[in-house]
Amino acid sequence: MIRLGYLDENKGNRNTFNRIFKKDFEVVMLDDFAKVFTLDLLLEEIDRQGIQALAVDYKLAEKGDVKYDGNQVLEVINERKRYFPVFMMTSYVDAAIQKVNNAFLVNDKDGLNDPKTVELLKNQIKGSVESYHRIVRDLEQRTKELESKQDTVEGLSEDEEKELLNLHVELSKIDPAANPLSPDKMQTEAVKDLRSIVSLSEEILKSLNK
């Protein structure tokens, strides 16, 4: 069962959300606000709890329980957990839409009173999680294919080297901890060869100056 996280400072809203979604998802309430007080802590808690999709309220910071609002959660997820399923539930739809880059991620809390809307949202959550895993799987598979070819006599073409570099960047945006961008990964073979030539030239000059 998908672990669906929910972040809302209002206990009544949390109870409503849990009642509606608990039959289809393993709902994880992020109500220990000390553990999610900053965006960095929130990201850590998402990983620690094994959350696979996240729903957030818009006006989170009003009472001081956390230091950010829902639109900032969407932003940081896109920056540091690219493609991770996240969406907003709010009673302030118009205001929230003005703060986000993707209006389709904003949902009206009043819609939770409509069974058809709820069923559609449940299907969207499930589809988003499946899509996320498919994207990650395809990126990782293609990366492995190119890295394997890179180690062969044939090596990679210039276009393949650029593709591999872009794949490393993309995977780092999905999970920076699991896919750190080392300087070596950010260089094509042409750049590495140039660095080798420069290094060799420097060694020759040093030997001539002795």
N, C-alpha and C positions, 0 to 999 in steps of 0.2 A: 504494500500500500504506500502511495506517495506521501512523504512527510511535508505537510503544508504549514509553513510558518505564518503567524499573524502578529502584527505589531500595531497596537492601538492603546492609547493611554486611558481610554474609557472602558471600565469593567463591563458595563452593560453591553457595549458593542462587542466585546470579546466573547461574552456569553452567547450573544445572538449568532455570531460567526461560528462558534464551536457547535452550537445546536444544529445549524444548517449543513455544515460540512463534515461533521464527525463520522457519518456513515460511509462516506466515500473516500475520506482522507484521514491520515493520522495527523491530527491538528496539533501543532506545537505552539503554545502561547509564549511569546517573548515578553513576559510581564515582570521579569526581574530586571528592572530598568538600569540597575547599576551595571549589569553585564552587557548592556547595549547602549550605554550612555553616549558614546561617541560613534561615529561611522566606522572607525577602525574596529572598535569593540563589537559592533553589530556584525561586521564581516567575519570576525573570528567566531562569533556565536553561531552564525549560519553554518560554518564549516564544522564546528564542534558538535552541533546538534544534528548534523547530517540532513539539514533542510534541503528539499529538492525544488521547492517553489515558495515564493514569499508574497504575502499580501500586506500592504501597509496603509495606514490612515494618512491623510494629508496633513492636518494641523497637529503635529506631534509635539512640538516644542512649547506650546502655549503655557503649560503648567510647569515646565522645567524638568519633566521626567527624563527627557533626552535633549540633546543639543541641536537637533536637526528636524526638518520637516520631511514629509513623504517624497516630495519632488527631489530632494537631495539624496534620498536613498536610491531612487531610480537612476540618478546621475552617477553615483559612485558604483552601482552595480554594473552599469554600462561601461564604465572606465576600467573596472578591476575584476569583474566577473562577467565578461561579455557573453551575451545570449542567455544568461541565467534567467529563468522564468520569474518575473516580478511584476506586480500590478498594484494599482491603488484603489482603495475603497473610501469614498468620501461623500459627505453631504454638501460639499462646496465644489461641485463639479466645474462650474464656470471659472472660478478662481484657480483651481488646480490645473486646468487645461492651459492657462496662461503661463504656467510655471514649468511645463514639461515639453520635451521635444517630440514626444509621441502621444497624441491625444487618445489613441486607442487603448492606452494602458490605464486610463482613468475610468472608474466605474462608480455609478451612483449607488450609495447605500440603500436608497429606497427600492432599488431593483431587487434586493434580497427578499422583498415581500411578494415578488412575482415568481411562482414556480418555474415558468418557462425561462425567465431570465437566469434564475439560479442554475437550472439544468444546462443552459448554454454556457454559463461561466465555468461550471464543473468540467464540461467537455473541453473548453478552451485551456483550462489548467492542465488537464491530462495531455492534450495535444502539444502544449508548450514544453512540457517535460520530455515527451518523446522526441520532439524536434530538437531540443537542446542536446540530448544524448546522441542523436543522429549526427548533428553538426560536429560535435566533439569527436565522435568515432571516425567520421569521414576525414576530418583534418589530421587526426593522429595516424590514420592508415596511409594517407597520402604522404605524410612526413616520413614515415618509416620506409615507404617505397623509394622515395628520393634519397634518403640517407643510405639505404642499402646499395642503390646504384652508384652513389657517390664514392663508395669504397671499392668499386670494380675498376678494371682497367679502362673501360669505356668512359667512366666518369659522367658528369652532368653537362648538358649543354648550357649555354649562357642563360637561356630562358628558364631552364630548370633550376639553375642556381638562384635566380631572382625569385622564382616560385617558392623554393625552399626557404629563402630568407623571409619572405612574406608569411609563410606558414609558421615559422618560429615566432614572428612578431604576433600573429593572430593567437597562437596558443598561449603566449605570455599574457595577452589581454584577458584570456579566459581564466587562466589560473597561474598568476605570476610565481607563486611558491613552487609549483610543480614544474613550471617551464621557465626558469630564469633565463634572461637574455645575456649570454656571455659574449664578450667581444669576438670570440671565434665564430659564433653563430651568425654574427652580423657582418661577416666578410664573405664575399664571393671568392672563388679560386683566383680570379684575376687580381683581386686586391691582395690576397695572400702571396701570390707570385711576385707582385710588385714590392711588397714588404720584404720578401726574401732577397730580391735583387738589391734593394736599398741596404739591407743588412750586410749582404755580401760585399757591396761596394765600400761600405764603411770599414769592414774588416781589412779589405785590400789597402785602403788609404792609410789605415793604422799601421799596417806592416811596412808600407813604403816610407812612412815617416820615422821609423825606428832607426 
